[in-house]
Amino acid sequence: MKYLFGLAFVVLLSTVVMAQEEDEIGGDRPEEIQNIINNNQERFVFELTHDRALGDDAPDVTALSRGFNVYYMKNVPLGESKFSVAPGLGIANRQVYMDQVYTFTTADNVQLIDVTDQLDKTISKLNFTYAELPVELRYSSNPDKRGKSFKVATGFRAGYLLSSKFKYKGQVFDGTEGRFVGDAATARYTEKFKIKKLENLVNYRVAPSFRMGYGSVNVFGLYHLNDDFDSGRGPDMKGYSIGVSISSF
């Protein structure tokens, strides 16, 4: 996953540079060429997210909880106005880095258990990957020069859960009591494992979204309307994300 984030950073940086160069030379373009460029703007949207959770059983999320989304979106102008509609398709990768540990009990129930503060762990995270259909209503203060335009977009995202997993790396713990195996002061056993296809998950997410920014760079937020787990069979929690959004043009 760290290689994916590295690649995403390179793509985002290249996108911003290309957008700035397009604007600097765009003033003298023939009208036909400019129209082609306008009609193909903002096809790709890349997002670096900070993923969190709300609810009575929501985990204690770490400051570096992060994910990555990428969408292909078609910008459709609404006549000669400064508004447009943009439907799309994409992949969303949500990662919740937390202090708790995921466990599946014999009672067909999912729990996030607290562990001793002394537990030395490197990673404890939930990972969710969705195929998503986003749609946005957009406003651009300068539609002819999007790279030098103030933008606002509000929208809606509907996603289907493709995969899920829990990953842990750290000292061995007792999955029932949340304690060290052995003496807490001297135990230095470590383990690394993944649990795939987490139980009792809601297999979709529905989330309103909002973006605002200048040129290619925006800040955004989205909030899940549905819970992460089936009612009564898992933690009472739902997600939300904030982050930075980069459009390809």
C-alpha positions in Angstrom: 0.0 0.0 0.0 2.9 2.4 0.7 4.0 2.0 -3.0 0.4 3.0 -4.1 0.6 6.1 -2.0 4.0 7.0 -3.5 2.6 6.5 -7.0 -0.4 8.6 -6.1 1.8 11.5 -4.9 3.8 11.4 -8.1 0.6 11.5 -10.2 -0.8 14.3 -8.2 2.3 16.4 -8.5 2.5 15.9 -12.2 -1.2 16.8 -12.6 -0.7 20.1 -10.8 2.3 21.0 -12.9 0.6 20.1 -16.2 -2.5 22.1 -15.3 -0.4 25.2 -14.5 1.5 24.9 -17.8 -1.8 24.5 -19.7 -3.1 27.7 -18.2 0.1 29.7 -18.9 0.0 28.9 -22.7 -3.8 28.7 -23.1 -4.5 32.4 -23.8 -3.6 32.2 -27.5 -5.2 28.9 -28.5 -7.6 28.9 -31.5 -11.2 28.6 -30.4 -11.7 25.1 -31.8 -8.7 23.7 -29.8 -9.8 25.5 -26.7 -13.3 24.0 -27.0 -11.8 20.5 -27.3 -9.8 21.1 -24.1 -12.8 22.5 -22.2 -14.9 19.5 -23.1 -12.2 17.1 -21.8 -11.4 18.8 -18.6 -11.6 17.3 -15.1 -11.9 13.7 -16.4 -9.8 12.3 -13.5 -10.1 13.2 -9.8 -7.5 11.9 -7.3 -8.1 12.1 -3.6 -5.9 11.7 -0.6 -8.1 11.0 2.4 -8.0 11.1 6.2 -10.5 8.4 7.2 -12.3 8.5 10.6 -15.3 6.9 12.2 -18.3 8.0 14.4 -20.6 6.1 16.6 -21.0 4.6 20.1 -18.5 1.8 19.3 -16.2 3.8 16.9 -12.5 3.1 17.4 -9.9 5.5 18.5 -8.5 6.5 15.1 -4.8 7.5 14.8 -3.7 10.9 13.3 -2.2 9.2 10.2 -5.3 7.2 9.2 -5.4 7.6 5.4 -6.8 6.3 2.2 -6.9 7.0 -1.5 -9.7 7.5 -4.1 -9.6 7.8 -7.9 -12.5 8.7 -10.1 -13.1 9.1 -13.8 -15.7 11.9 -14.2 -17.2 13.6 -17.3 -17.9 17.3 -16.9 -21.2 18.2 -18.7 -21.8 22.0 -18.9 -25.3 23.2 -18.2 -25.8 25.5 -21.2 -23.8 28.8 -21.1 -23.9 29.0 -17.3 -21.1 28.5 -14.8 -22.7 25.3 -13.6 -22.1 21.7 -14.8 -23.0 18.1 -13.8 -20.3 15.5 -13.5 -21.2 11.7 -13.3 -18.4 9.2 -12.9 -17.0 5.9 -11.9 -14.1 5.1 -9.6 -12.4 3.1 -6.8 -12.3 4.2 -3.1 -9.9 2.7 -0.7 -10.7 3.6 3.0 -8.3 2.7 5.7 -9.0 3.2 9.4 -5.8 3.0 11.5 -6.9 2.5 15.1 -5.8 1.7 18.6 -8.3 -1.2 18.9 -8.1 -4.8 17.6 -10.7 -6.5 15.4 -12.1 -9.9 16.6 -14.9 -12.2 15.5 -16.6 -13.9 18.5 -18.3 -17.3 18.7 -21.7 -15.5 19.1 -21.5 -14.5 15.4 -20.7 -11.0 16.4 -17.8 -8.6 15.5 -16.0 -6.5 18.2 -13.3 -4.0 18.3 -11.6 -4.7 21.6 -9.4 -2.4 23.7 -5.9 -3.5 24.4 -3.5 -2.4 27.1 -1.7 0.9 26.5 1.6 -1.0 26.9 0.9 -3.1 23.8 3.7 -2.4 21.3 2.0 -2.5 17.9 3.0 -1.0 14.5 -0.3 -1.4 12.6 -3.9 -2.1 13.5 -6.2 -1.1 10.7 -9.5 -1.9 8.9 -9.4 -1.6 5.1 -12.5 -1.3 2.8 -12.4 -1.0 -1.0 -15.4 0.1 -2.9 -16.5 0.5 -6.5 -18.2 3.8 -6.6 -20.6 5.9 -8.8 -20.1 9.6 -7.9 -22.1 12.5 -9.3 -21.5 16.2 -8.7 -23.1 19.5 -9.3 -20.3 21.9 -10.0 -19.8 25.7 -10.1 -16.7 27.2 -11.7 -16.2 31.0 -11.5 -14.2 30.9 -14.8 -15.3 27.9 -16.9 -13.0 28.8 -19.8 -9.9 28.8 -17.6 -10.5 26.1 -15.0 -6.9 26.2 -13.8 -7.5 29.8 -12.7 -11.0 29.3 -11.4 -12.7 29.1 -7.9 -14.7 25.9 -7.8 -17.4 24.4 -5.6 -19.0 21.0 -6.0 -21.6 19.1 -4.0 -22.6 15.6 -4.8 -23.4 12.1 -3.8 -21.5 8.8 -3.9 -22.9 5.3 -4.0 -20.4 2.4 -3.5 -20.4 -1.4 -3.5 -18.0 -3.2 -1.2 -15.4 -5.1 -3.2 -13.1 -6.3 -0.4 -12.3 -5.8 3.3 -9.6 -6.9 5.7 -8.1 -6.3 9.1 -4.3 -6.1 9.4 -2.3 -6.3 12.5 1.5 -6.1 13.2 2.8 -6.0 16.8 3.2 -7.8 20.0 1.1 -11.0 20.5 -2.1 -10.3 22.5 -4.9 -12.3 24.0 -7.8 -11.8 21.7 -10.3 -12.2 24.5 -8.7 -10.1 27.3 -6.7 -7.7 25.1 -3.5 -8.4 27.1 0.0 -9.6 26.4 0.7 -13.3 26.1 3.1 -13.7 29.0 4.3 -11.0 31.3 3.5 -7.5 30.0 6.8 -6.1 31.2 9.0 -8.6 29.3 7.0 -10.0 26.4 8.5 -9.1 23.1 6.9 -11.7 20.8 5.6 -10.1 17.6 3.1 -11.3 15.0 1.8 -10.1 11.7 -1.5 -11.3 10.2 -4.4 -10.3 8.0 -8.1 -11.3 8.2 -9.8 -11.0 4.8 -13.6 -10.8 4.1 -14.6 -9.3 7.4 -17.9 -10.6 8.8 -21.2 -8.8 9.2 -20.3 -5.8 7.0 -22.8 -3.7 5.2 -21.8 -4.3 1.6 -22.4 -0.7 0.3 -21.9 2.9 1.3 -23.9 6.0 0.5 -22.3 9.3 1.2 -23.0 13.0 0.3 -19.8 14.9 -0.6 -18.5 18.4 -0.9 -15.5 19.9 -2.7 -14.1 23.5 -2.8 -10.9 25.0 -4.0 -9.0 26.9 -6.7 -7.6 25.5 -9.9 -6.6 21.9 -9.7 -6.4 21.7 -5.9 -9.5 21.3 -3.7 -10.3 20.3 -0.2 -13.2 17.9 0.3 -15.3 15.9 2.8 -17.8 13.1 2.7 -20.0 11.5 5.3 -21.5 7.9 5.3 -25.2 7.7 5.8 -25.1 4.0 6.5 -23.3 2.1 9.3 -20.3 -0.1 8.6 -21.6 -3.2 10.2 -25.0 -4.9 10.3 -27.2 -3.7 13.2 -26.7 -5.8 16.3 -23.9 -7.9 14.7 -21.0 -5.5 15.0 -19.7 -2.2 16.3 -22.0 0.8 16.0 -19.9 3.0 13.7 -20.0 4.8 10.4 -17.3 6.6 8.5 -16.4 10.0 7.3 -13.4 11.4 5.4 -11.7 14.7 4.8 -8.8 15.4 2.5 -7.2 16.9 -0.6 -8.6 16.5 -4.1 -6.7 17.0 -7.3 -8.4 17.2 -10.8 -6.4 16.2 -13.9 -7.2 19.4 -15.7 
